[in-house]
C-alpha cells in the first residue's frame, strides 16, 4: 500500500521524518497529486497547494486477522501513534485534535471541502488528526494520524504539513 511496507516502527526515525517534512518545500499552487514508488507503485506521498501528506509507517496486512488478533494490531498501531504524539507534545506543546468526521460525511455527500481534507479522504485517511501549529518553521502546521482503509488493509500512520491552518471543519 505504501512505500513504508515492511519497515519496523521506530519512534526516533518517525519523528525525524516529521521534522524533515516540516522543513521541506511546499507547493504554493496546483492541484493535489499523489506520488508512488517508481518500481512498486506504492504510495509515497501527496502534495497540493500549501501541503504535503506522507506515510510514516505501515503495519503488516491484516488479511485473515480477526477478533482479538485484529484488536491487538489496532492497539499496537494506536500505541505507536501515542509514542509519536507524546514526543511531539514534549517538543511543541500539547496537540489539538481535529476530527475527520465532517470531512468523511462531506466526502460521502460529494460536498466541497479544502484540498487538504479532500486529499486525506481520497487517500482513505479518515483517522482523527493530532495537530500542532503554527510551528516556528515558517508558521507551518503539522498533523499525524493512524487509520486503516478497510478490514484487511494494514494500519497506516501518516503525517501532514500545511501552510494554511489545520482546523476542524464546521458541520
Secondary structure by P-SEA (a helix, b strand, c coil): ccccccccccaaaaaaaaaaaaaccccccccbbbbcccccccccccccccbbbbbccccccccccccaaaaaaaaaaaaaaaaaaaaaaacccbbbbbbaaaaaaaaaacccccaaaaaaaaacccccccccccccccbbbbbbbcccccccccbbbbbbbbccccccccc
